[in-house]
Amino acid sequence: MAAASAAMTALLRPSTSPHFLNPNKHRLSPRFPRLCSFSLPSSTPQSLSTNPQTTIEAQPKLAITNVVDILSERGLVDSMTSDNLRSVCSNPNSIPLKVYCGFDPTAESLQLGNLIGMVVLSWFRRCGHKTIAVIGGATGRVGDPSGKSLERPELNVETIEKNRAGIRALVYKILHRASVEVDLEMGCIKDEYLNPETNEYCNCLAVEDNSNWWKDITLLDFLAEVGRYARVGTMMAKDSVKKRLISEEGISFSEFTYQLLQGYDFLHMFKNMGVNVQIGGSDQWGNITAGTDLIRKILQVEGAYGLTFPLLLNSDGSKFGKSEGGAIWLSPAMMSPYKFYQYFLSVLNEDVVRFLKLLTFLDLKEIQELDETMKKPGYVPKSAQRRLAEEVTRFVHGAEGLAEAMKATEALKPGVFELV
C-alpha cells in the first residue's frame, strides 16, 4: 500500500536518449528529442509581481511538434483563448508547455466523458510537453454548475475523501502507464519507471490536488486578493450561469462562485508552478477564461492559454458514454474491462471513425483506411468497432485488461452482452 501511495505521487525519471516525433504519422520515431529533463519550479509562493515566465525561460529550449495542429486534425479542438498557443507550439525555440486538466471527485470513478481529457493530456505528453492532472479535492465540495440543470447533491467530507483517493489512483494509473509506454517506445530503460521506491523520476507527469493550496486560504484573503478583480457582470454572462439564472431552480451563490475557484487554481499554478495551459471540455470555457482573466489582471502578464475539446456526443446529439445500465465507468471496480470493451462494439458505423480520431492514437492514415474498408464489399461487420474497443480498452485498462476483455468476449460468443 505504501508503495502504491508513493507511486501515485511520484514523477517519472528523465532520460537523455534523443528522439523525434513524426508529425505526419503521429507516431514516435527514434530521433524524438527528450523533453523531460527540466523541472517544475519550486512550489514556494512567489510575490504577485514575479513573472513565472522567468523561471520557465531558464529551462532548455527544444524543438517540439505542434500538438495543436495534431489535435485540430483529429477534431479535438473546440476553442482556444488565443491562436498564439498554436504559434508557441510551432516555434522551434519555444520551451515545452506545462498543461493541466482538472477532475472533480463527484464519484468514486471517472466516466467515459472524462476520458477525452486524459487523451488530450496524453497528446501533449507525446509531443514533449509536461502534463498535470489536478484532482478537485477542494472545488469538489462546491460542485461545478457547467452543463447542469440542477445543483449537484452535497457530498460529505468522508465521501469526497474516498472519491478523490479513487480518482487520483485511477488518473495516475492511466496517465502513468501511457507516459511509460511512450518513453519505453522512445528507448528509455524500463527499470527506471517501475521502481516506486526511488525518489528520482522524470517530471513529465504529475497529479496534484487543489486542496493542498486551498486549505490555507481564508474567505477574507480570497475576497481581498482575488474577489476585487472579478466583475459580477462578466460572471453572470458566462453560459453556465446564464442558463441557470433563467431556470426555475436558479443558481446558488456557491455555484455562482465556482468559476472564480477554478480560475484561482489556474492563477496559483501559473504563478507557483509555471503551468501555462489549461484544457477542458467545451462546457468549461467560462471557467477557463475566468482563470486567464485573473492571471492577466492580477499578475499583469500574458502567456496563459486555454484550450477546450468537444464533448463526447453521438451523431444524433445524445451523450456518448451512457447505456441502459447507467454510466460507463473507467474504474475496473465499477465496470469490468469486458463490459467496457463491449460498449464500444455497440458504436454505430456513422460514429466509429470520429471516435477513432478522438479517443485513440492511431495514425489518421490507418483510420482513413478503416473508413474506406467499411464502404467496400466484403467488409467484416464491426471490424472498425473492434479496433476502437481494443485501442480504448488498452489505454484505460492496459494490456492485461484488454486481454481479459478479449478472452471473455471469445468465450461468450455468440451471446448478447448486457451492461449493468
Disulfide bonds with the S-S distance in Angstrom:
Cys36-Cys204 2.03
